Amino acid sequence: MNAPVPPTTPIDSRDYAHPEVLVSTDWVASRLNDPKVRLFEANEDLLLYETGHIPGAVKIDWLHDLNDPVVRDFVGPAQLQQFLRAAGVDRDTTIVLYGDKNNWWATYAFWVLQLFSLANVKVMDGGRLRWAEEGRPLETDRRTYPAGNVEVGPRNDPRVRALRGDVEAHVKRKGKLVDVRSPEEYRGERLHMPDYPNEGAVRGGHVPGAKSIPWAKAVDPATHTYKSAAELRTLYEQEQGFDAKDDVVVYCRIGERSSHSWFALTYLLGYGKVRNYDGSWTEWGNSVGVPIEK
């Protein structure tokens, strides 16, 4: 007899607006052999997957699988469809993303998939670190799957993405902005995070009018999971004056940390219009003719 399947609710909702986009490590563990669930590991450290990953997970190399090799932009629908089909993703497959760095690159991959309006995509709350700390199994084998039949449509960037011109217009109309970098980066004391010299900028500071809300404040350091909706509302609304009706742009240095905050605002708090500026400070701080604040 097959073991009973756990409830379909992915996690304790924590009063999130869209709790269905998060799944727990328990939920994933109970579905490791479910052919309708495909796990993807997206790490900043591109070699980490080979040291051990959740059984059955497929590697996402964010540099090569998600980014165009020539244009400073993302892959097109044909390339993404080819990648997902090679991983055995069908039209009815549930895609579950997780990774290192408290899911920086998992939420980044989630955001890229939303550029193409892909449905049925989830994030494993707590990421790779929570899975490992719970002593759950890892494997080094790379599995192969029969080709899938998922269909990827054209990109719909304006829905979730802001380009530099969009941010310039947003600044002029005094729109809401969130700088999710460290306070030192925000104040212009650092041009990049420690050990990231190749992603710095000529100038330090922040986009005019942006509020400093570091991405890590949304995470429970004990569990590596997102904080509750009440805690997130305190962080964004009571402390910084944001509202779910606001038009919000989030940024960091290349868009990975800000995708984590974009996810929290969009899906956990239910904000209706949040865009991630993936050019972020690497572009803004190197651009001619744009204003900065310190």
Rosetta blueprint (number, residue, H / E / L):
1 M L
2 N L
3 A L
4 P L
5 V L
6 P L
7 P L
8 T L
9 T L
10 P L
11 I L
12 D L
13 S L
14 R L
15 D L
16 Y L
17 A L
18 H L
19 P H
20 E H
21 V H
22 L E
23 V E
24 S L
25 T H
26 D H
27 W H
28 V H
29 A H
30 S L
31 R L
32 L L
33 N L
34 D L
35 P L
36 K L
37 V E
38 R E
39 L E
40 F E
41 E E
42 A E
43 N L
44 E L
45 D L
46 L L
47 L L
48 L L
49 Y H
50 E H
51 T H
52 G L
53 H E
54 I L
55 P L
56 G L
57 A L
58 V E
59 K E
60 I E
61 D L
62 W H
63 L H
64 H H
65 D H
66 L L
67 N E
68 D L
69 P L
70 V L
71 V L
72 R L
73 D L
74 F E
75 V L
76 G L
77 P H
78 A H
79 Q H
80 L H
81 Q H
82 Q H
83 F H
84 L H
85 R H
86 A H
87 A L
88 G L
89 V L
90 D L
91 R L
92 D L
93 T L
94 T E
95 I E
96 V E
97 L E
98 Y E
99 G L
100 D L
101 K H
102 N H
103 N H
104 W H
105 W H
106 A H
107 T H
108 Y H
109 A H
110 F H
111 W H
112 V H
113 L H
114 Q H
115 L H
116 F L
117 S L
118 L L
119 A L
120 N L
121 V E
122 K E
123 V E
124 M E
125 D L
126 G L
127 G H
128 R H
129 L H
130 R H
131 W H
132 A H
133 E H
134 E L
135 G L
136 R L
137 P L
138 L L
139 E E
140 T L
141 D L
142 R L
143 R L
144 T L
145 Y L
146 P L
147 A L
148 G L
149 N L
150 V L
151 E L
152 V L
153 G L
154 P L
155 R L
156 N L
157 D H
158 P H
159 R H
160 V L
161 R E
162 A L
163 L L
164 R H
165 G H
166 D H
167 V H
168 E H
169 A H
170 H H
171 V H
172 K H
173 R L
174 K L
175 G L
176 K E
177 L E
178 V E
179 D E
180 V L
181 R L
182 S L
183 P H
184 E H
185 E H
186 Y H
187 R L
188 G L
189 E L
190 R L
191 L L
192 H L
193 M L
194 P L
195 D L
196 Y L
197 P H
198 N H
199 E H
200 G L
201 A L
202 V L
203 R L
204 G L
205 G L
206 H E
207 V L
208 P L
209 G L
210 A L
211 K E
212 S E
213 I L
214 P L
215 W H
216 A H
217 K H
218 A H
219 V E
220 D L
221 P L
222 A L
223 T L
224 H L
225 T L
226 Y E
227 K L
228 S L
229 A H
230 A H
231 E H
232 L H
233 R H
234 T H
235 L H
236 Y H
237 E H
238 Q H
239 E L
240 Q L
241 G L
242 F L
243 D L
244 A L
245 K L
246 D L
247 D E
248 V E
249 V E
250 V E
251 Y E
252 C L
253 R L
254 I L
255 G L
256 E H
257 R H
258 S H
259 S H
260 H H
261 S H
262 W H
263 F H
264 A H
265 L H
266 T H
267 Y H
268 L H
269 L L
270 G L
271 Y L
272 G L
273 K E
274 V E
275 R E
276 N E
277 Y E
278 D L
279 G L
280 S H
281 W H
282 T H
283 E H
284 W H
285 G L
286 N L
287 S L
288 V L
289 G L
290 V L
291 P L
292 I L
293 E E
294 K L
